[in-house]
Amino acid sequence: MQFKKLIAVGLAALMSTTAIGAALAQPINENPLSDPRVRKAIAYAIDMDTIIETIFEGQAVRAVGMLPDGPNKPTDLIRYDYDPDKARALLAEAGWDSSRELDMVYYYTDQATADLMAALQAYLADVGITMNYRLVEGDVASQISVVPDDPVNGPSKVTWDMLYGARAALALQEYFNRYAYGLKPMIPNIPRMNELVAKVNGTTDPEVQREGYFEMEHIINENVYQIPLYYQQLYTYESDRLHRNDAPYGNEQYNYNWGVENWTIDPDASGKAVLYTNAGPAQFFEVPWQNLGIWVANKFAFDTVLEADGALTPIGGEMADSYEISEDGLTFSFTLKDGLTWHDGEPITAADVVWSIGAAAKFPVTHPVVKTTLNKIEGADAFIKGEADSLAGVSAEGNTVTIKFSTIDPNVLLTFSQFAPLPAKYFEGVDPVTLQQAPFWQKPIGSGPFKIDEVVMNDYTTLVPFESYHKGAPKIEQIIARPSSDNDGNLLVNAQARKADFGYTKAAGDVPGLEALDYMHVHPIDIPYTRMLWINQFPHPTN
């Protein structure tokens, strides 16, 4: 059993005592968890390296800091390597009451999480902290996310001591935005963090944003306001028939410069170059503004205005030939390439793009990052409420679309690297609020390198090359996509039958089975998805 192995490896070898200097930190209220020494002790008490090796079978990356490794994270963060003696010394210095019991909550139902809870309980018990854990069910948000009336003094409205959960992000600001005033359910307001959240959200300059990320990472790290545990990876899998021909890898949940039009695949038994994949539709194709790159149609059949690299950094135009942002950051304009057409042969126009922007502003489940950008367009509020017939801040002249914002949006380029326009003529008389119910989504007309050919819902979808694609006709002759959700329960069955040439999984449990097939190759991809512990530092009733 993984847990027994973890305890045997992790708790048998206690590290040598490290002297701890007198700490200046003190609790800020009657909750002992408001004392940074206690929070640091919790961090030092957990052997994440052993947890990853055992419970997660090596299929995770230990977290040091909130952000995954990359240019936006400082390299000098405190690692809090496993040191139970240091943890005990910090607790003694803080006057920890060993009779106190901490309440840990979590909301994942998988076995790995259950094993992790047991391991954390054992590690904390080893340094003198009693922790009990429980699964929250039902209306989870009301149990973990309700903020206090007084964001400085509390008390908190959540009653737990620690929460195990995750933070995923398309835009890096999402890691930190809840440090804005009054948005944290468990951490008393930190004025400097308020300022830094405003800083990274108030500019489109990546260098200024990076300065803000660096400082916020240091503040959280040095004070242990949260305890990052590990970064979950995404795994791209490919059969030995597929050849990406030096195309880059990236976060397959989103749109990036994957160069699929240049991929090749060895012919099947019939001599045809067919690629088998999943993420096809079961009942309808999903509007590509919600889950931006997950489903087969989103990236194969639709192009975006701009293009991002594998790390989701905007790098240029895709449908756009050129683009610019004004010095004040309040005007964004782009010019479409000449000669773009939809899969039905009709020209792609600036009017299609203008309509799509307005429809996405009203569509109720547009991705939050995209929605935030669109909400900042001049006149968006009146348009969404039905008080105006059009978005005042969006206009078109020839092939050029101009967007004026009422306030700066730092993610405008990121948004349009993920935004796929739709052909407006197919939605005449359709309310954008009910856009998903349009007949169009039974067999959509797109703009990307492949067009949808045959659809048998809940069985298969085929796609074929779009010969007029502006980057050149794709080399793969046909794609056959089986229906699946974000996690494909039939992945290993299809892979064993050689009916899975490309796709991705976030389920670490799929990896050993895929790697056991000598014709499958698995590529781990770092993505912005951090599992962590939140610590309630407000006074609350259970104190």
N, C-alpha and C positions, 0 to 999 in steps of 0.2 A: 504493500500500500504506500502511495506517495507520501502521505502524511507521516507515517512511521519512519520512512527513510529520511524525511526532512528533519524530524526531531533528532534522529540518531546523528545526522551530519551536523545540523545547525546548533544544537544545544549541548553537544558533548564537549566541544572544544571552546572554552571560554577564553576570550582574548585577555591579554595582560592589562592591568590597571593603568590608566593614563591620568596623570595629575590634572586636576581641573582648578583653574584659578578662580578667584572670587568673582562671582557674577554680579554685574550691576543691575541686571534685569530683575524686575519684581512683578507680581501679579497686579493687574489694573483694576480688579474688582474681587468680590468674594469667591468667584469660581477659580479653583486652583489651576484649571486649564488655561486661564488667562496669563499664567506665568510662563514665559518662553523657556525657562529651564525644564519645566515639565514636558513641554512639547518637543524640545530637543532630546530629552530622555526617551520619549516614545520613538523618535526617529532612529536613535542609536540602538534601540532594543531590537529592531527588526532586521533580520538577515535576508535581504531581498535577493542576493546572489544565489543563496541556497533555495529559496522559494522558486525562483525562475528555473533553476536547474531541475528541481523535482516536480513541483506542482504543474508548472507550465512546460516541462520537458524541453527547456531551452528555447521555447518559441515566444520569447518576449525580450525586451531590452530594458535593463534597469534604468529608472528615471533619476536624473540629477537635474533638478529644475523643472519648471512647468512645461516649457517648450521642448520639442524634440531637438536633437542636435542640428546645428546649422548656423548660418551667419547672424541670425537674430538672437542668439542665446550666448551670454558670456561664458567663457571657459574657466573662470576662476571661482565657480560656485562651490560651497561646502558640500562634500559628498555624503556626510553622515554615514560612513562605513560602519558596519556592525561592530558594536563595542558595548557589550552589556555592563562591563565594569564602569565605564563612563556614564552610562545611563543610571546606574545605581547611585553613583556619586552626585549626579545632578539632582536626582530625586531627594537625596538626603539633604542637599544644600537648600532645596526648595521647601523642605519640611513636609514632604508628601505623606499623607495619611494612608497607610497600607490597608486600612479597613474599608476604604472607599471603593465602590464598584462602578466601573464605567459601562455605559450602555452604547454598544456599537450597532448601527443599523446598516442594512444593505438591501439592494433591490434586484440583484441578479439571481437567477434560479439554477444556474449550471453547477455541476459537481466541482469544477475547479474553484469556484467562489466559495462553496461550502468548505473545501479543504483549506483555502486561504484563511477563512475566518478561524478555523481551528488552529492553524499555525500561528496567526497573530495572537490569539488568546494565550497560546503556550509561550511565545516569546515575551509577551508583556508580563505574564505570571513569573517568568524567570527573573525579572528585575524588580518584582514587588508590586505590580499593577494588576488588579483583578478586573477583567473585562468579560462581559457577557454580550452575546450577539444575537440579533433577531432579524428576520426578513420583514420588510415593510411591503404590504400588499394593498390592493384597492386603489384609492386616490393617492398615489405616491407623491405627487407634487405638493399636495397640502401637508404632507408629513415631513418633507425635507426642504421646501423652498420658500415658506412663508416668512417674510421679513418682520422684524420687530417694529413697533410704533416709534420707539426711540432708537435710532441707529447708532447712538453713542453709548448709552448706558443700559439699553435693554429694558426689561428682560427679553430673552428670545422667545419666540412663539413655537419653535421646534424644541422638543424636550430631550432629544438624544445628546450624548456626549461626543460621539464620533460617527462619521458617515463614510462608507466606502462607495465610491462612485467614479464617474469619468467626466472628462471634458474633451470633446471633439471640436474641431474648428476647421472651417474653410479659410476664414481670415484670422490672423493671429490675434487681433484685438479681442476675439471671442474668449480667449483664455483669461482675460483680465477685466472685461467690461463690467462684471458684477462687483468690482471694487469701487465703482462709482458710488456716490453718496446714497445710502439707504437701500442698497440692493443686495447686501450680504445677510443671509439668515443667521450666520453663526459667528461673524467676526465684527467687533466694534469698529466704527468708522476710522479710517486711516487717512488724514487730510492729504498727505503727500501722494498717496495712491489716487485720490480723487483728481489731483492735478495731472498726474501722469496718464490716467485714462483719457482725460480731455485732450492731452497732448497727442497721443497716438491716434485719436479719432478726429483730430482737427487739422490734419495735414495729409497731403498725398506724397510727401517727400519720404522715401524709404529710409534715408539716413536719419532723419528726425524721429521717425517711428522706431528705428533700431535703438537710438539713445534711450527712448522711453521703455522699450522692452528690457534693455539691459538693467536699467535702474529698478524696474518693478521686479524682475527676477531676483536681484540682490536683496530687496526689501523682504520679499516673501521667504527667500532662502535663509537669510540671517535670523529672521524672527520665527521661522517655522509656522507661518500662518496656516499653511497646508503642507501635507507630506506627500509629494509625488512618489509613487511606488514603481510603476513601470510603464513603458510605452508599448502599446499594442501595435503589432505590425500587420500589414496586409501582404498576402502572398499571391503573386502572379504565377500561374502555372501554364506550361506550354508543352505540347507533344514534340517529339523529335521530327515530326513532319513540317513544323512551322519554322519559318526563317524570317526574323524581323529585319534583317539586312541593315544592321547598325542603328535601327530606330531606338530612341531612348525609352527607358522605363519611367513610370511615374505612378501617381496615386490614381488607380483605376476607377475610383468612385467619382472622379471629376473629369473634365475635359482638358487635355494637354496635347502637345505636339508629338503624338505617338506615330505619325507617319504610316498609318495603316494602308494607305494606297500603294506603298512600296513593299509591303509584306508579300512573301510568296509561300506556297505550301506544296509539298510533294503530292502528285496526283494520287487519287485513291485507286481501287481495283478497276474501276471503269475508265480510268485515265483522265478523270476530271479533277481540277484543283479545287477541292471542297474543304472548307474549314468548319469544324463542329464546335459549337459553343453553347452557353446557356443564357440566362437573363432575358429570355423571350417572354412575350405576354401570355397570360392565362385567360384573361377576359377582354382586355383592351390595352392599347398602348398608352402609356402615361404621358401627360404633358411634360415636356422636357425642362420645365422651369422649377420643378419640385425636387426630385432626386437627380441632380444635374448630369451625372455621368454613369449612373448605375446600370440602367437597362440597355439592352442591345441597340434599340433604335436611337438612343440619345447621342451616342458618339459615332456609330456607323452611318446613320441616316440624316443627321443634322449637323450643320456647321455653326460655329459661333462667330460673333462679330470680330473679336480679338482672339489671340492665341496665347496660351501659357506654356511654360516648360513643365517638366515632371514634378517640380517642387511647387507648382501653381503660381509661379512668378510671371506676370504678363511680359511677353517678349516681342510682340508685334501684332500685325493684323492677320486675320484669317479671311473672313468675308470683306473686311476693310482693307483698302489699298493704303490708306494713311489715316492718322488720327492725331489730335493734339488736345492738350489741356491748357487753359489760360493761366497766366501767372498767379491770379488770385484763387485758382482751383475751382472756380464756380461755373466754368463753361467747358464742356467736353464736346468735341465734334469729330466726326469720322466720315470718310468718303468711301463708298462701296466700290469694289473692283468692277470694271466694265465687263459686261457679258455674262454675269452670273445668272443662272437659271435654276428654277425648281425642278424637281424630278419629272414633272409633267411637261417640261419644255418652256413654260412661261417665264418671263424675266423676273428676277428678284429686284424689287424696287425699294427706294427709300420710304415710300408710303407703307409697304409691308412692315418695315422695321418700326416706323412710328406707331402703327396700329399695335404691333406686338408689344412695344414698351407700355402702352396704355393698358392693354389687356392683362399683362403680367402684373401691373400695379394693382389691378382689381382682383386678380385671381387669388383666392383665399389661402392657397398653400404654396405660393411661390417661396423658394428657398429664402431663409431669413437674411442672408447677406445681400442677395439680389433685391429683396423687398426693401431693405433699409436704404439702399442706393436709390431706388425708384421713389420712395417716400420723400426723399429730399429734393426732388425736382420741383421747380416753381409750379404752383397750382395743383400739386398732387393731392393735397387734402380735399380741396373742393371737387376735384375730378372723381376721387374715390367715393366721396359722399353723394355723388350725383348732382352736385350744385353747378357743375360745368360740363360741357359736352366734349371737351378735349383737354389734354394736358398742356397748360399754357407754356410750359418751359421746353416743349419739344417741337421742333420745326424741321422741315425738309426743303431743300432746294437742289434740283437735279439729283445727283447721287449722294449728296452730302446731308447728313443728319446732324442737327445741333441741339444739344441739351443744356439747359441753364438750371443751375441748382440754387436753392435758397440758402443752403449752408453747405460747407465742404463735406464731401464724402471721401474718406481715405481709400475706399475700396472700389472706386468707379472702374478702374482698369481691370481689377480682378472680376468684378461683376460681369463686365462685357466680354471677358475671356471665357465665361461660362454661359452666356446668354445666347440662345438659339432663336432667331426670328422665325415666324410662321407665315405661310401664305394667306394673307388676309381674306382673299376672295372666298375661301372655303368656310368662313365664319360669319358671313353676312347674317345679321339678325340674331346672332348668338350672344347671350349675356356672358361676359367674361367670368362672372361668378360661377357659372355652370359650364364652363368651357370643356371640362373633362367629359361631359355627357354628349358632346357633339359626335355625329356619325363619323367624322374625320378620323377619330382615334381607333377605328376598326382596321384602317389601312392608310396610315398617314402619308402625305406627300412631303418629302424633306428636301434638303439642300446638300447633304454630305456625300462622301465617296461611294456609298452603297445605297441603292433604293430597294424598298420593300417589294417583294415579288409575290409570294404566295403566303397566305396566313390561314392556318387552321388553329383556332384558339384552343389553348390548353393542350396542344399537341406539338406543333412546330411552326416556325416562321422561316422563310427563306429570303435572302437578300442577294441581289446581283449588282455588278458594277454599274455605276452611273457614268456612262461613256463621255458625258460632257463636263465631268468634274474639273474644276478650274486648276487643280494641282496635277491633273493627269488621271486617266482611267486606272482604277485599281487592277492589280495583277491576279488576285484571287478570283476564281470564276464564280463561286457561290459560297454563301454562308448559310448554314443550317443551325438555327437557334432553338433549343428546347426551353420550355417555360421553367422558370424558377424564381424564388424570392431572393433577397439579398444573400442569405445563406442557403446554399443548394443542398438539400438532403440527399439528392441522387448523384452528387458529384463523383464519388468514388465508384459507384456502379457504372456510370457513363465512361469514366476514365478507364476502368478495367475493360470495357467493351470497345475501347479506342474511339469513343464518340465525344471526346473532350480535348480539343486542340488548343484552346485558349480560354482564359477566364481568370477570376481571382476569388480568393476566399479570405475571410477574417477569422475563420475557425481554426485555431491551432491544431485541433484534433484531426483535421483533414490532412495535415502536412505529412505525417509519417506514412499514411496510406498512399499518398501521391508519390512520395519519394521512393517507396518500395517498388514502383513500376519503372523498369529500366528505360522506358521510352518517354517518361515524363520528367520535366525539369521544373523546379520550384524556385522562384526568385523572391526573397523577402524584401519588402519595400517599407521604409520608415514613413509613417504618416502622422499627422498631428492629432493623436488620440492618446491621452494620458489618463491612466487609472491612478487614483489617489485617495488619501484620507482627508476629509474635512474635520476640523476640530471646533466644537462649539465653545467659544470663549466668553459668551455672555452669561450673566446670571440666568438661571432658569429653574422652573419648579422642582426638578428632581435634585437640585443642589441642596 
